[in-house]
Amino acid sequence: MELQAVLMAAGGGSRMMDLTYNTPKPLLPVGNKPLIWYPLNLLERVGFEEVIVITTKEVQKMISTDPKVKLDVKMKLDLVCIQEDADMGTADALRHIQQKVKTDVLVVSCDLITDAALHEVVDLFRAHNATLSMLMSKAHEFTETVPGQKGKKKTGEQRDFVGVDDTGKRLLFMANEADLDEGVVIRKSIMRKHPRMHIKTGLVDAHLYCLKKSVVDFLADNKSISSIRGELVPYLVRKQFSKSTNSPKVIDETHQNLKKNDKIQISSRDEELLHLTQERSCWNDHRGDMSDAYHGGRLRCYVHIMDEGICYRVNTLAAYIEANRLAPKLFDEPAVHPSAVVSERCLIGADSIIGASCQISDKTSIKRSTIGVSTTVREKVKVTNSIIMHGVTIEEGCNIQGSVICSNAVIGRGADIKYCLVGSHSTAREHNSKIAPEKRLTECHRAEVNITYHYKSITYNNCHKVSK
Amino acid sequence: SSILHIAAVVVSGTSVVVYMYTWCLSSSIHISAVVVSMFSTIICGFLFLLVVKRLPEHVQVDDPAVVKRLAKKLERQQIPLRSDYGYKVSLFSHLHQYSRKAPLTQQLSIPSTVIHPSIVRLGLQYSQGIVAGSNARSVALLHAFKQVIRDYTTPPNEELSRDLVNKLKPYISFLNQCRPLSASMGNAIKYIKKEISNIPSQCKEEEAKTKLLTCIDRYIEEKIVLAAKAISKYAIEKISDGDVILVYGCSSLVNNILCEAFEKSRKFRVIVVDSRPRLEGREALRRLVQRGISCTYVLISALSYILPEVSKVFLGAHALLANGYVMSRVGTSQIALVARTFNVPVLVCCETYKFCEKVQTDSFVSNELDDPDDLMVTRKGKTQLENWQDVSSLGLLNLVYDVTPPDFVDLVITDLGMIPCTSVPVVLRVKNLDQ
């Protein structure tokens, strides 16, 4: 077997707590499919037959019981549960499943939505016998206004500095702005070996890594590394150029020590043949200095940078909204689900998605929006640029613009919601009144509720079920 | 092949007609004579069919029937078909031309199940040029086969000697699609197949596998490593102090010889001749200078300028053909030609496992077309040939091999000794007798 796929679905979604306090991040609906469907679909399309999914017990329960969360993938899913409160990083999770890992791994994050050609990443891993191969993409500006945020998005996120060599494939340098004190420091040994380096900052890390099995074994020995992206990858990138690279490496040593005696002999004879091949081959990865191919280094890290195509990591609200716009392009199901009841006198734009078992009444207008499963939309409602999740009821005369309405919410009559985020299981409230959990807008009130976009909408009233 | 059938039938038919005619004319011909002559014509026809071999498929790309047959064979073996790229120059339209940007792995599933992972890795390394050079390719191929044999388990009710050979066939087709096999690889594959089929059926699986692995190790040790040592020994006798030696491209064997000669304290200097688009001479230059040999570097266009200084030419070979022609990197025949004009001796160094039974007198019939986009050069941000596909009257040709006639080669240094070029069929015959 060549590669094993590992899907990390235990993350908390800490940067979009408004959405994930009730629904775990892997099951957030994007284009009416759970978020975890997208990386699983990517792996299935490429040809994987089994995936190890590392997730929490809650997600596992929801996957097996909840009918709305249908993962129609043909692959065999091996669900491994970890405790939610154990605060495990991605590297810790990989260490947890070390016994299941029998060959090189392909680690994917559950919030990755992409149509990248995975063979580019894996080909780099195979052809150069690399230790690490990852995927990155040019970042796109998010154009949609994010509900609940005043003004433009501030660049609160720290920049990542990625250094690649002249061919654009070999990863030479990786650091986050947070780790650098004053400026970018590049060691002289790297500059001597690769005098031309391109440093890029506007790249999105797709969190898709091909790792050798020896790295997983190395993680088992070094328990201090807890995050793949934050600690392991920079460590491997730095270790490419460390002085002990020419002698058998730390990673190779631990790997060999674990094997039995005869296996060491096999691997050493094969190593001789590989060395002979490299010696006789007239290829070099660089020119201009006197060193052999790869400068004699045995640890190599490669990156494939996508120029075009979709690549999003859904870990912020802005990314979530953007992903909802573009996700429908990744699969070709009809925009309007056949089981949805849509009356004839409503206007549904071409780029809207209507989920299963929906009821859309007359004279509604739905443009550039996603309507979730089992949602009821009454008459004379205008929905523009919004994301409506499952089980929502929108009463008559509402006007919803640029908002996110989470699952099982109720939007009362005549509500005018602009650029808001309505939490799940809540009801739209009146203007300027305090949060009153029991208050519901019933028919006799007929209040005109106006919520402008400075207010973030209601909290989080999960004990309050929807009722007529 | 249908043409051959028709030709054989026509030949036998006309001879039958001739005999009938003579029989009619002179009725005193005995019946038995006629019968005997008819039998002999039929037998001649059949022999004609048997002796004439089919052309290999990779030189008949412009014949749609052959292409369809190849596609069906690959489909049966579950290997994707690699499509040709770009406009092919008409003289070479019977050969495949692939693009490096469209690797075969695009159409394979990612954890490759049909093809062993080490073979996929090898195919990628071939198509991207990471493993290049006849010796390196053979060693890498044998290394990958060792992994395959190690991971192989005999299915129930099957014999290892037959099943393993069948398992290797799709891998070989896959490697052929990635990059056409070299003559040395072909010989190595023939050797392995013979060794596998010679395994007795009572042999246990573990024993058989270790036997095969030791066979492969021994083959590499004898035919490549020790052969290189033997060739160096012979070649060093031919290098005298004060020599100016010309080498072309990067031949691992020639580099080995020069490094050994330098270590044995011969005083000489080297002129490295290089050519586009591969520019392999730069790698040869680096390896020689790293050892301390003083070198000069020229491009092949300066060959006749530099040749008056040269005392000997050492060339490597990709294969030695049965009629004494040397198949080597494109440009070698030019070097040999100009060297002959200047009366400079040309010595070709080649191990015996690269001798092949093919006969070829020109470089058109069987060759390899590399990616034509390699000929594009970007200088100062501008690529002149960027849109060469849009110009209908322009074709880019990137040949890999050419053949040098034996008249231009003075000596061939092999591990069996120093032989003239015309003795290659003798060596082949002796090798066949051994086997």
Chai-1 contact restraints between the chains, C-beta under 6 A:
chainA,res_idxA,chainB,res_idxB,connection_type,confidence,min_distance_angstrom,max_distance_angstrom,comment,restraint_id
A,E2,B,P111,contact,1.0,0.0,6.0,A-B,restraint_1
A,E2,B,S112,contact,1.0,0.0,6.0,A-B,restraint_2
A,E2,B,P117,contact,1.0,0.0,6.0,A-B,restraint_3
A,L3,B,P111,contact,1.0,0.0,6.0,A-B,restraint_4
A,V46,B,I110,contact,1.0,0.0,6.0,A-B,restraint_5
A,G47,B,S109,contact,1.0,0.0,6.0,A-B,restraint_6
A,G47,B,I110,contact,1.0,0.0,6.0,A-B,restraint_7
A,L118,B,I110,contact,1.0,0.0,6.0,A-B,restraint_8
A,H119,B,T105,contact,1.0,0.0,6.0,A-B,restraint_9
A,H119,B,Q106,contact,1.0,0.0,6.0,A-B,restraint_10
A,V122,B,I110,contact,1.0,0.0,6.0,A-B,restraint_11
A,D123,B,T105,contact,1.0,0.0,6.0,A-B,restraint_12
A,D123,B,L124,contact,1.0,0.0,6.0,A-B,restraint_13
A,R126,B,R121,contact,1.0,0.0,6.0,A-B,restraint_14
A,R126,B,L124,contact,1.0,0.0,6.0,A-B,restraint_15
A,A127,B,L124,contact,1.0,0.0,6.0,A-B,restraint_16
A,A127,B,Q125,contact,1.0,0.0,6.0,A-B,restraint_17
A,A127,B,Q128,contact,1.0,0.0,6.0,A-B,restraint_18
A,A127,B,I130,contact,1.0,0.0,6.0,A-B,restraint_19
A,L273,B,H143,contact,1.0,0.0,6.0,A-B,restraint_20
A,L276,B,V139,contact,1.0,0.0,6.0,A-B,restraint_21
A,T277,B,A136,contact,1.0,0.0,6.0,A-B,restraint_22
A,T277,B,V139,contact,1.0,0.0,6.0,A-B,restraint_23
A,T277,B,A140,contact,1.0,0.0,6.0,A-B,restraint_24
A,R280,B,G133,contact,1.0,0.0,6.0,A-B,restraint_25
A,R280,B,N135,contact,1.0,0.0,6.0,A-B,restraint_26
A,R280,B,A136,contact,1.0,0.0,6.0,A-B,restraint_27
A,R280,B,S252,contact,1.0,0.0,6.0,A-B,restraint_28
A,S281,B,V131,contact,1.0,0.0,6.0,A-B,restraint_29
A,S281,B,A132,contact,1.0,0.0,6.0,A-B,restraint_30
A,S281,B,G133,contact,1.0,0.0,6.0,A-B,restraint_31
A,S281,B,A136,contact,1.0,0.0,6.0,A-B,restraint_32
A,C282,B,A132,contact,1.0,0.0,6.0,A-B,restraint_33
A,C282,B,G133,contact,1.0,0.0,6.0,A-B,restraint_34
A,C282,B,C250,contact,1.0,0.0,6.0,A-B,restraint_35
A,C282,B,E280,contact,1.0,0.0,6.0,A-B,restraint_36
A,C282,B,E283,contact,1.0,0.0,6.0,A-B,restraint_37
A,W283,B,G129,contact,1.0,0.0,6.0,A-B,restraint_38
A,W283,B,I130,contact,1.0,0.0,6.0,A-B,restraint_39
A,W283,B,A132,contact,1.0,0.0,6.0,A-B,restraint_40
A,N284,B,E283,contact,1.0,0.0,6.0,A-B,restraint_41
A,R287,B,R282,contact,1.0,0.0,6.0,A-B,restraint_42
A,M290,B,Q290,contact,1.0,0.0,6.0,A-B,restraint_43
